[in-house]
Amino acid sequence: MVYAYMRQVPDFPNLTTQQSDILSFTLKKELKIDKEVVEYATKNLLLDEREEFEDFLQTMQDGYTIIVSSLYILSDRVEELIKVINCMLSHNVNLWIVDKNMRMNQDTNMVDIFPLLNALRKEEKEKTNHIGRPKGSKSSSKFDIYQREIISHLSEGMSVSAIARELDVSRSSLKDYIESRGIKELIEGSWIEMDQSKSARSMENIVLICPFEEARKAKEQKVS
């Protein structure tokens, strides 16, 4: 099943532009769109308020494909995107990002994902410069130049202490950087359960869990 996903909210590209970009892309890639999904809102809602979008994500099945004109169409908030990406990976969804000509799935190297998130983080900061840095936004860091190495080392199972020694930096500062950028969450976050063998690091030993499903289960347990 191939979905073209579009979102109409203020300050986003209009639906015609999104649709045109997606259609041109699918023609080049010889992809056939089975269904168009459009999310409408009068304002840019927080992810927790977008119940229909969460429901849509939970209908995804192994091998489904979602096509978006740009990654920020899913969300223009980095922390939310991390959750969305993990939810898609948990369902083994293929995500095509048109303006980057990139397919994201369980085989995608995390090192390739973070530059996209960093670019979005910078745009987020630029938009709010006139009112100061908002709560939750991240300024540039001296560790940014090491980001690819940090992601690679964490993916290989290295501890923060070992990485700090490798880079000759403060462990506490590196730990703060990793947490503030959501790096560990994307690689092995709280919605990813590891196999009982702590030494196992391959994707075969990782069970991805959609964070929205976990939240819903928690709510249902409280009600019952």
PyRosetta script that sets phi, psi and omega in degrees:
from pyrosetta import init, pose_from_sequence

init()
pose = pose_from_sequence("MVYAYMRQVPDFPNLTTQQSDILSFTLKKELKIDKEVVEYATKNLLLDEREEFEDFLQTMQDGYTIIVSSLYILSDRVEELIKVINCMLSHNVNLWIVDKNMRMNQDTNMVDIFPLLNALRKEEKEKTNHIGRPKGSKSSSKFDIYQREIISHLSEGMSVSAIARELDVSRSSLKDYIESRGIKELIEGSWIEMDQSKSARSMENIVLICPFEEARKAKEQKVS")
pose.set_psi(1, 129.2)
pose.set_omega(1, -179.7)
pose.set_phi(2, -116.3)
pose.set_psi(2, 121.3)
pose.set_omega(2, -179.9)
pose.set_phi(3, -109.2)
pose.set_psi(3, 137.0)
pose.set_omega(3, 167.7)
pose.set_phi(4, -99.7)
pose.set_psi(4, 115.6)
pose.set_omega(4, -176.8)
pose.set_phi(5, -104.4)
pose.set_psi(5, 127.2)
pose.set_omega(5, 179.1)
pose.set_phi(6, -131.3)
pose.set_psi(6, 153.2)
pose.set_omega(6, -176.8)
pose.set_phi(7, -138.1)
pose.set_psi(7, 124.9)
pose.set_omega(7, -179.1)
pose.set_phi(8, -108.9)
pose.set_psi(8, 103.6)
pose.set_omega(8, 174.9)
pose.set_phi(9, -139.6)
pose.set_psi(9, 159.6)
pose.set_omega(9, 179.4)
pose.set_phi(10, -54.1)
pose.set_psi(10, 140.3)
pose.set_omega(10, 177.5)
pose.set_phi(11, 74.2)
pose.set_psi(11, 4.5)
pose.set_omega(11, 173.0)
pose.set_phi(12, -98.0)
pose.set_psi(12, 156.9)
pose.set_omega(12, 174.7)
pose.set_phi(13, -55.8)
pose.set_psi(13, 142.9)
pose.set_omega(13, -178.2)
pose.set_phi(14, -67.6)
pose.set_psi(14, 165.0)
pose.set_omega(14, -174.7)
pose.set_phi(15, -62.4)
pose.set_psi(15, -35.2)
pose.set_omega(15, 179.5)
pose.set_phi(16, -60.9)
pose.set_psi(16, -43.7)
pose.set_omega(16, 179.2)
pose.set_phi(17, -65.2)
pose.set_psi(17, -45.5)
pose.set_omega(17, 179.3)
pose.set_phi(18, -61.0)
pose.set_psi(18, -44.8)
pose.set_omega(18, -178.6)
pose.set_phi(19, -64.2)
pose.set_psi(19, -43.0)
pose.set_omega(19, 179.7)
pose.set_phi(20, -61.7)
pose.set_psi(20, -43.6)
pose.set_omega(20, 179.5)
pose.set_phi(21, -62.5)
pose.set_psi(21, -43.0)
pose.set_omega(21, -178.8)
pose.set_phi(22, -67.4)
pose.set_psi(22, -43.5)
pose.set_omega(22, -179.2)
pose.set_phi(23, -64.0)
pose.set_psi(23, -42.1)
pose.set_omega(23, 177.8)
pose.set_phi(24, -61.4)
pose.set_psi(24, -40.5)
pose.set_omega(24, -179.3)
pose.set_phi(25, -65.4)
pose.set_psi(25, -45.9)
pose.set_omega(25, -177.1)
pose.set_phi(26, -66.7)
pose.set_psi(26, -31.0)
pose.set_omega(26, 176.8)
pose.set_phi(27, -65.6)
pose.set_psi(27, -41.9)
pose.set_omega(27, 179.7)
pose.set_phi(28, -67.5)
pose.set_psi(28, -37.6)
pose.set_omega(28, -177.4)
pose.set_phi(29, -89.0)
pose.set_psi(29, -3.5)
pose.set_omega(29, -178.1)
pose.set_phi(30, 57.5)
pose.set_psi(30, 44.8)
pose.set_omega(30, 176.1)
pose.set_phi(31, -102.4)
pose.set_psi(31, 140.4)
pose.set_omega(31, 177.9)
pose.set_phi(32, -105.5)
pose.set_psi(32, 122.2)
pose.set_omega(32, 179.6)
pose.set_phi(33, -80.6)
pose.set_psi(33, 124.5)
pose.set_omega(33, 178.6)
pose.set_phi(34, -87.6)
pose.set_psi(34, -31.9)
pose.set_omega(34, -176.5)
pose.set_phi(35, -156.7)
pose.set_psi(35, 139.5)
pose.set_omega(35, 174.5)
pose.set_phi(36, -99.8)
pose.set_psi(36, 132.7)
pose.set_omega(36, 178.6)
pose.set_phi(37, -118.6)
pose.set_psi(37, 124.7)
pose.set_omega(37, -178.0)
pose.set_phi(38, -121.6)
pose.set_psi(38, 128.7)
pose.set_omega(38, 177.4)
pose.set_phi(39, -107.8)
pose.set_psi(39, 122.3)
pose.set_omega(39, 179.9)
pose.set_phi(40, -107.5)
pose.set_psi(40, 143.9)
pose.set_omega(40, 174.5)
pose.set_phi(41, -160.9)
pose.set_psi(41, 148.3)
pose.set_omega(41, 179.8)
pose.set_phi(42, -83.4)
pose.set_psi(42, -9.5)
pose.set_omega(42, 176.0)
pose.set_phi(43, -151.0)
pose.set_psi(43, 166.6)
pose.set_omega(43, -177.5)
pose.set_phi(44, -79.8)
pose.set_psi(44, 90.3)
pose.set_omega(44, -174.9)
pose.set_phi(45, -72.8)
pose.set_psi(45, 154.9)
pose.set_omega(45, 172.1)
pose.set_phi(46, -69.5)
pose.set_psi(46, 156.2)
pose.set_omega(46, -177.1)
pose.set_phi(47, -58.0)
pose.set_psi(47, -39.6)
pose.set_omega(47, -179.2)
pose.set_phi(48, -64.0)
pose.set_psi(48, -20.2)
pose.set_omega(48, -179.4)
pose.set_phi(49, -92.0)
pose.set_psi(49, -7.8)
pose.set_omega(49, -177.5)
pose.set_phi(50, -96.2)
pose.set_psi(50, 70.6)
pose.set_omega(50, -173.7)
pose.set_phi(51, -63.9)
pose.set_psi(51, -38.5)
pose.set_omega(51, -179.0)
pose.set_phi(52, -65.5)
pose.set_psi(52, -35.5)
pose.set_omega(52, 177.9)
pose.set_phi(53, -67.5)
pose.set_psi(53, -41.8)
pose.set_omega(53, 177.6)
pose.set_phi(54, -61.8)
pose.set_psi(54, -42.1)
pose.set_omega(54, 178.2)
pose.set_phi(55, -62.2)
pose.set_psi(55, -40.1)
pose.set_omega(55, 178.9)
pose.set_phi(56, -61.2)
pose.set_psi(56, -45.0)
pose.set_omega(56, -179.8)
pose.set_phi(57, -61.2)
pose.set_psi(57, -36.4)
pose.set_omega(57, -176.9)
pose.set_phi(58, -76.8)
pose.set_psi(58, -9.3)
pose.set_omega(58, 175.2)
pose.set_phi(59, -88.0)
pose.set_psi(59, -6.7)
pose.set_omega(59, -177.3)
pose.set_phi(60, -65.9)
pose.set_psi(60, 142.5)
pose.set_omega(60, 179.2)
pose.set_phi(61, -124.4)
pose.set_psi(61, 165.5)
pose.set_omega(61, -178.5)
pose.set_phi(62, -51.3)
pose.set_psi(62, 122.4)
pose.set_omega(62, 176.0)
pose.set_phi(63, 91.4)
pose.set_psi(63, -5.3)
pose.set_omega(63, 177.6)
pose.set_phi(64, -64.9)
pose.set_psi(64, 157.4)
pose.set_omega(64, 179.4)
pose.set_phi(65, -125.7)
pose.set_psi(65, 136.0)
pose.set_omega(65, 175.0)
pose.set_phi(66, -121.0)
pose.set_psi(66, 133.0)
pose.set_omega(66, 179.6)
pose.set_phi(67, -117.6)
pose.set_psi(67, 128.0)
pose.set_omega(67, 176.6)
pose.set_phi(68, -127.0)
pose.set_psi(68, 150.2)
pose.set_omega(68, -179.5)
pose.set_phi(69, -69.3)
pose.set_psi(69, -31.7)
pose.set_omega(69, 178.4)
pose.set_phi(70, -153.6)
pose.set_psi(70, 152.9)
pose.set_omega(70, -176.3)
pose.set_phi(71, -61.3)
pose.set_psi(71, -36.6)
pose.set_omega(71, -175.5)
pose.set_phi(72, -71.3)
pose.set_psi(72, -9.5)
pose.set_omega(72, 174.8)
pose.set_phi(73, -62.5)
pose.set_psi(73, -34.3)
pose.set_omega(73, 177.6)
pose.set_phi(74, -67.4)
pose.set_psi(74, -42.5)
pose.set_omega(74, 174.1)
pose.set_phi(75, -172.0)
pose.set_psi(75, 141.6)
pose.set_omega(75, 177.3)
pose.set_phi(76, -100.2)
pose.set_psi(76, 19.1)
pose.set_omega(76, 175.4)
pose.set_phi(77, -115.4)
pose.set_psi(77, 122.6)
pose.set_omega(77, -172.4)
pose.set_phi(78, -58.8)
pose.set_psi(78, -45.0)
pose.set_omega(78, -177.5)
pose.set_phi(79, -61.9)
pose.set_psi(79, -35.4)
pose.set_omega(79, 178.1)
pose.set_phi(80, -71.0)
pose.set_psi(80, -39.5)
pose.set_omega(80, 179.4)
pose.set_phi(81, -60.8)
pose.set_psi(81, -37.9)
pose.set_omega(81, 178.1)
pose.set_phi(82, -58.8)
pose.set_psi(82, -42.0)
pose.set_omega(82, 178.3)
pose.set_phi(83, -65.9)
pose.set_psi(83, -43.9)
pose.set_omega(83, -179.0)
pose.set_phi(84, -62.3)
pose.set_psi(84, -46.0)
pose.set_omega(84, 179.9)
pose.set_phi(85, -60.8)
pose.set_psi(85, -43.9)
pose.set_omega(85, 179.2)
pose.set_phi(86, -64.0)
pose.set_psi(86, -36.9)
pose.set_omega(86, 179.0)
pose.set_phi(87, -65.5)
pose.set_psi(87, -41.9)
pose.set_omega(87, 178.6)
pose.set_phi(88, -65.1)
pose.set_psi(88, -41.8)
pose.set_omega(88, 178.6)
pose.set_phi(89, -63.2)
pose.set_psi(89, -36.1)
pose.set_omega(89, -178.9)
pose.set_phi(90, -63.7)
pose.set_psi(90, -26.9)
pose.set_omega(90, 178.6)
pose.set_phi(91, -99.4)
pose.set_psi(91, 8.0)
pose.set_omega(91, -179.8)
pose.set_phi(92, 56.1)
pose.set_psi(92, 45.3)
pose.set_omega(92, 179.4)
pose.set_phi(93, -88.6)
pose.set_psi(93, 143.8)
pose.set_omega(93, 171.7)
pose.set_phi(94, -93.3)
pose.set_psi(94, 121.5)
pose.set_omega(94, 179.2)
pose.set_phi(95, -109.6)
pose.set_psi(95, 115.8)
pose.set_omega(95, 176.0)
pose.set_phi(96, -95.7)
pose.set_psi(96, 126.9)
pose.set_omega(96, 177.6)
pose.set_phi(97, -109.1)
pose.set_psi(97, 107.8)
pose.set_omega(97, -169.3)
pose.set_phi(98, -60.6)
pose.set_psi(98, -52.3)
pose.set_omega(98, -173.5)
pose.set_phi(99, -68.7)
pose.set_psi(99, -12.9)
pose.set_omega(99, 176.4)
pose.set_phi(100, -106.5)
pose.set_psi(100, -4.3)
pose.set_omega(100, -176.8)
pose.set_phi(101, 49.1)
pose.set_psi(101, 49.1)
pose.set_omega(101, -172.6)
pose.set_phi(102, -130.7)
pose.set_psi(102, 136.6)
pose.set_omega(102, 172.9)
pose.set_phi(103, -106.3)
pose.set_psi(103, 128.6)
pose.set_omega(103, -179.1)
pose.set_phi(104, -112.5)
pose.set_psi(104, 126.9)
pose.set_omega(104, 176.4)
pose.set_phi(105, -153.6)
pose.set_psi(105, -167.5)
pose.set_omega(105, -176.2)
pose.set_phi(106, -65.1)
pose.set_psi(106, -18.3)
pose.set_omega(106, 179.6)
pose.set_phi(107, -88.3)
pose.set_psi(107, -7.6)
pose.set_omega(107, -177.6)
pose.set_phi(108, -69.7)
pose.set_psi(108, 134.4)
pose.set_omega(108, 176.7)
pose.set_phi(109, -72.2)
pose.set_psi(109, 130.4)
pose.set_omega(109, -179.5)
pose.set_phi(110, -58.5)
pose.set_psi(110, -27.0)
pose.set_omega(110, 179.2)
pose.set_phi(111, -61.9)
pose.set_psi(111, -28.5)
pose.set_omega(111, -179.6)
pose.set_phi(112, -81.3)
pose.set_psi(112, -19.7)
pose.set_omega(112, -178.1)
pose.set_phi(113, -83.0)
pose.set_psi(113, -39.3)
pose.set_omega(113, -172.9)
pose.set_phi(114, -63.8)
pose.set_psi(114, -34.4)
pose.set_omega(114, 175.2)
pose.set_phi(115, -58.7)
pose.set_psi(115, -34.4)
pose.set_omega(115, 177.6)
pose.set_phi(116, -66.5)
pose.set_psi(116, -41.9)
pose.set_omega(116, 179.5)
pose.set_phi(117, -68.5)
pose.set_psi(117, -37.5)
pose.set_omega(117, 178.1)
pose.set_phi(118, -64.4)
pose.set_psi(118, -40.7)
pose.set_omega(118, 179.1)
pose.set_phi(119, -62.4)
pose.set_psi(119, -40.8)
pose.set_omega(119, 178.6)
pose.set_phi(120, -66.9)
pose.set_psi(120, -38.8)
pose.set_omega(120, 179.4)
pose.set_phi(121, -62.0)
pose.set_psi(121, -39.9)
pose.set_omega(121, 178.8)
pose.set_phi(122, -66.1)
pose.set_psi(122, -41.7)
pose.set_omega(122, 177.9)
pose.set_phi(123, -62.7)
pose.set_psi(123, -39.9)
pose.set_omega(123, 178.9)
pose.set_phi(124, -60.8)
pose.set_psi(124, -41.6)
pose.set_omega(124, -179.3)
pose.set_phi(125, -68.6)
pose.set_psi(125, -42.5)
pose.set_omega(125, -179.1)
pose.set_phi(126, -62.5)
pose.set_psi(126, -36.3)
pose.set_omega(126, -179.1)
pose.set_phi(127, -65.9)
pose.set_psi(127, -27.1)
pose.set_omega(127, -173.5)
pose.set_phi(128, -111.0)
pose.set_psi(128, 10.5)
pose.set_omega(128, -178.8)
pose.set_phi(129, -59.4)
pose.set_psi(129, -33.1)
pose.set_omega(129, -175.6)
pose.set_phi(130, -72.3)
pose.set_psi(130, -14.8)
pose.set_omega(130, 178.5)
pose.set_phi(131, -118.7)
pose.set_psi(131, 13.7)
pose.set_omega(131, 179.6)
pose.set_phi(132, 87.2)
pose.set_psi(132, 173.5)
pose.set_omega(132, -177.8)
pose.set_phi(133, -78.5)
pose.set_psi(133, 120.0)
pose.set_omega(133, -177.0)
pose.set_phi(134, -75.3)
pose.set_psi(134, 163.1)
pose.set_omega(134, 177.2)
pose.set_phi(135, -59.1)
pose.set_psi(135, 129.5)
pose.set_omega(135, 177.4)
pose.set_phi(136, 95.3)
pose.set_psi(136, -13.2)
pose.set_omega(136, 179.1)
pose.set_phi(137, -80.9)
pose.set_psi(137, 157.8)
pose.set_omega(137, -174.8)
pose.set_phi(138, -120.2)
pose.set_psi(138, 131.3)
pose.set_omega(138, 176.4)
pose.set_phi(139, -84.3)
pose.set_psi(139, 170.3)
pose.set_omega(139, 179.2)
pose.set_phi(140, -66.9)
pose.set_psi(140, 157.3)
pose.set_omega(140, -176.6)
pose.set_phi(141, -137.1)
pose.set_psi(141, 153.9)
pose.set_omega(141, 177.1)
pose.set_phi(142, -65.6)
pose.set_psi(142, -18.5)
pose.set_omega(142, -179.9)
pose.set_phi(143, -82.4)
pose.set_psi(143, -9.6)
pose.set_omega(143, -178.2)
pose.set_phi(144, -57.1)
pose.set_psi(144, -34.8)
pose.set_omega(144, -177.9)
pose.set_phi(145, -70.6)
pose.set_psi(145, -18.3)
pose.set_omega(145, 179.3)
pose.set_phi(146, -99.5)
pose.set_psi(146, 5.4)
pose.set_omega(146, -169.2)
pose.set_phi(147, -58.4)
pose.set_psi(147, -44.7)
pose.set_omega(147, -179.9)
pose.set_phi(148, -60.1)
pose.set_psi(148, -40.7)
pose.set_omega(148, 178.8)
pose.set_phi(149, -66.2)
pose.set_psi(149, -42.4)
pose.set_omega(149, -179.2)
pose.set_phi(150, -61.3)
pose.set_psi(150, -47.0)
pose.set_omega(150, 180.0)
pose.set_phi(151, -61.7)
pose.set_psi(151, -44.3)
pose.set_omega(151, -179.2)
pose.set_phi(152, -62.2)
pose.set_psi(152, -46.1)
pose.set_omega(152, -179.3)
pose.set_phi(153, -64.4)
pose.set_psi(153, -42.6)
pose.set_omega(153, 178.9)
pose.set_phi(154, -63.2)
pose.set_psi(154, -40.3)
pose.set_omega(154, 179.2)
pose.set_phi(155, -63.3)
pose.set_psi(155, -30.8)
pose.set_omega(155, 179.5)
pose.set_phi(156, -81.9)
pose.set_psi(156, -6.8)
pose.set_omega(156, 177.0)
pose.set_phi(157, 99.1)
pose.set_psi(157, 7.4)
pose.set_omega(157, 179.0)
pose.set_phi(158, -69.7)
pose.set_psi(158, 144.6)
pose.set_omega(158, 177.5)
pose.set_phi(159, -78.4)
pose.set_psi(159, 163.1)
pose.set_omega(159, 177.9)
pose.set_phi(160, -61.6)
pose.set_psi(160, -39.0)
pose.set_omega(160, 179.7)
pose.set_phi(161, -62.0)
pose.set_psi(161, -43.1)
pose.set_omega(161, -179.6)
pose.set_phi(162, -66.2)
pose.set_psi(162, -39.4)
pose.set_omega(162, 179.4)
pose.set_phi(163, -66.3)
pose.set_psi(163, -40.6)
pose.set_omega(163, 179.0)
pose.set_phi(164, -60.9)
pose.set_psi(164, -41.3)
pose.set_omega(164, 177.9)
pose.set_phi(165, -66.3)
pose.set_psi(165, -39.4)
pose.set_omega(165, -180.0)
pose.set_phi(166, -62.6)
pose.set_psi(166, -40.0)
pose.set_omega(166, -177.7)
pose.set_phi(167, -91.3)
pose.set_psi(167, -7.6)
pose.set_omega(167, -178.5)
pose.set_phi(168, 59.5)
pose.set_psi(168, 51.9)
pose.set_omega(168, 179.1)
pose.set_phi(169, -131.5)
pose.set_psi(169, 170.8)
pose.set_omega(169, 179.2)
pose.set_phi(170, -69.3)
pose.set_psi(170, 131.5)
pose.set_omega(170, 179.5)
pose.set_phi(171, -63.0)
pose.set_psi(171, -44.5)
pose.set_omega(171, -177.2)
pose.set_phi(172, -64.4)
pose.set_psi(172, -40.2)
pose.set_omega(172, 179.0)
pose.set_phi(173, -67.0)
pose.set_psi(173, -39.9)
pose.set_omega(173, 178.8)
pose.set_phi(174, -65.7)
pose.set_psi(174, -41.1)
pose.set_omega(174, 178.7)
pose.set_phi(175, -61.1)
pose.set_psi(175, -43.6)
pose.set_omega(175, 178.4)
pose.set_phi(176, -61.7)
pose.set_psi(176, -40.3)
pose.set_omega(176, -179.9)
pose.set_phi(177, -64.4)
pose.set_psi(177, -46.8)
pose.set_omega(177, -179.3)
pose.set_phi(178, -60.4)
pose.set_psi(178, -41.4)
pose.set_omega(178, -179.4)
pose.set_phi(179, -70.5)
pose.set_psi(179, -41.0)
pose.set_omega(179, -176.9)
pose.set_phi(180, -69.1)
pose.set_psi(180, -27.6)
pose.set_omega(180, -179.7)
pose.set_phi(181, -92.5)
pose.set_psi(181, -3.0)
pose.set_omega(181, 179.0)
pose.set_phi(182, 67.3)
pose.set_psi(182, 25.0)
pose.set_omega(182, -175.6)
pose.set_phi(183, -66.3)
pose.set_psi(183, -46.9)
pose.set_omega(183, -178.4)
pose.set_phi(184, -67.7)
pose.set_psi(184, -34.0)
pose.set_omega(184, 179.8)
pose.set_phi(185, -60.9)
pose.set_psi(185, -38.6)
pose.set_omega(185, -178.5)
pose.set_phi(186, -74.8)
pose.set_psi(186, -33.1)
pose.set_omega(186, -177.9)
pose.set_phi(187, -83.3)
pose.set_psi(187, -46.5)
pose.set_omega(187, -178.5)
pose.set_phi(188, -151.0)
pose.set_psi(188, 52.7)
pose.set_omega(188, -173.1)
pose.set_phi(189, -68.1)
pose.set_psi(189, -177.3)
pose.set_omega(189, -175.3)
pose.set_phi(190, -65.0)
pose.set_psi(190, -18.6)
pose.set_omega(190, 178.0)
pose.set_phi(191, -96.4)
pose.set_psi(191, 14.3)
pose.set_omega(191, 175.1)
pose.set_phi(192, -117.4)
pose.set_psi(192, 121.3)
pose.set_omega(192, -179.3)
pose.set_phi(193, -99.4)
pose.set_psi(193, 128.5)
pose.set_omega(193, 179.9)
pose.set_phi(194, -85.1)
pose.set_psi(194, 155.1)
pose.set_omega(194, 173.2)
pose.set_phi(195, -62.2)
pose.set_psi(195, 158.5)
pose.set_omega(195, -178.2)
pose.set_phi(196, -58.4)
pose.set_psi(196, -29.6)
pose.set_omega(196, 178.3)
pose.set_phi(197, -76.8)
pose.set_psi(197, 105.9)
pose.set_omega(197, -175.4)
pose.set_phi(198, -66.0)
pose.set_psi(198, -22.7)
pose.set_omega(198, -178.5)
pose.set_phi(199, -81.4)
pose.set_psi(199, -14.6)
pose.set_omega(199, -178.0)
pose.set_phi(200, -76.9)
pose.set_psi(200, 131.0)
pose.set_omega(200, -175.4)
pose.set_phi(201, -125.9)
pose.set_psi(201, -4.0)
pose.set_omega(201, -176.6)
pose.set_phi(202, -76.2)
pose.set_psi(202, 161.4)
pose.set_omega(202, -179.6)
pose.set_phi(203, -62.4)
pose.set_psi(203, -23.4)
pose.set_omega(203, -179.9)
pose.set_phi(204, -64.8)
pose.set_psi(204, -22.7)
pose.set_omega(204, -177.4)
pose.set_phi(205, -102.5)
pose.set_psi(205, 14.8)
pose.set_omega(205, -179.0)
pose.set_phi(206, -118.6)
pose.set_psi(206, 131.2)
pose.set_omega(206, 175.2)
pose.set_phi(207, -108.4)
pose.set_psi(207, 114.2)
pose.set_omega(207, 179.9)
pose.set_phi(208, -84.2)
pose.set_psi(208, 135.3)
pose.set_omega(208, -179.0)
pose.set_phi(209, -124.8)
pose.set_psi(209, 128.0)
pose.set_omega(209, 179.1)
pose.set_phi(210, -65.6)
pose.set_psi(210, 125.7)
pose.set_omega(210, -177.7)
pose.set_phi(211, -62.8)
pose.set_psi(211, -29.8)
pose.set_omega(211, 179.9)
pose.set_phi(212, -69.3)
pose.set_psi(212, -36.0)
pose.set_omega(212, 178.3)
pose.set_phi(213, -67.4)
pose.set_psi(213, -38.8)
pose.set_omega(213, 178.3)
pose.set_phi(214, -63.7)
pose.set_psi(214, -41.4)
pose.set_omega(214, 179.6)
pose.set_phi(215, -65.2)
pose.set_psi(215, -40.5)
pose.set_omega(215, -179.6)
pose.set_phi(216, -66.6)
pose.set_psi(216, -40.7)
pose.set_omega(216, 178.1)
pose.set_phi(217, -61.8)
pose.set_psi(217, -39.1)
pose.set_omega(217, 179.9)
pose.set_phi(218, -63.9)
pose.set_psi(218, -40.5)
pose.set_omega(218, 179.0)
pose.set_phi(219, -64.8)
pose.set_psi(219, -42.3)
pose.set_omega(219, -178.7)
pose.set_phi(220, -64.9)
pose.set_psi(220, -36.4)
pose.set_omega(220, 179.4)
pose.set_phi(221, -67.1)
pose.set_psi(221, -36.1)
pose.set_omega(221, 179.2)
pose.set_phi(222, -66.2)
pose.set_psi(222, -41.3)
pose.set_omega(222, -178.6)
pose.set_phi(223, -65.6)
pose.set_psi(223, -41.9)
pose.set_omega(223, -179.2)
pose.set_phi(224, -75.4)
pose.dump_pdb("model.pdb")
